[in-house]
Amino acid sequence: MMKKGLILAAVLLLVLAAAVPAAGALTEKQKDELAKLYEEEHQLRLQIVEKQREAGLLSEENAQLLKERLQEQWQCRRQRMQEGDYSFGQYRCGGRGRGQGRGCGGYGAYNQRRHAARPEQSA
């Protein structure tokens, strides 16, 4: 009797374990909708940078660096979507994370170049 209960519990556990990923999977329609929204978000961010440049809030050089960084982030997001990751966020590009100088972290190429271009401050 104990064996039957143990087997039943194991089967139930396996069925539930198989059902969880299926319940969390996105449909093709949902993937298409998310991809379209992420593309719109990317285009809006580029437009914002351009408007800030036109208004004089950003120099031509900084606007170009920001656009390059946005493009790096977009490539990272597209790669993740091709791998099936449609989650929100940018800190998963190849496990590099913040501070590694690769588009997905908070201190990527844009900030490195921006800080390198600053004149030394005298103490």
Protein Blocks (a to p, Z undefined) as FASTA:
>chain_A
ZZmmmmmmmmmmmmmmmmmmmmmpccfklmmmmmmmmmmmmmmmmmmmmmmmmnopacfk
lmmmmmmmmmmmmmmmmmmmmnopabgcjklgghlogoklpaklmblfklmmmmmmpccd
dZZ
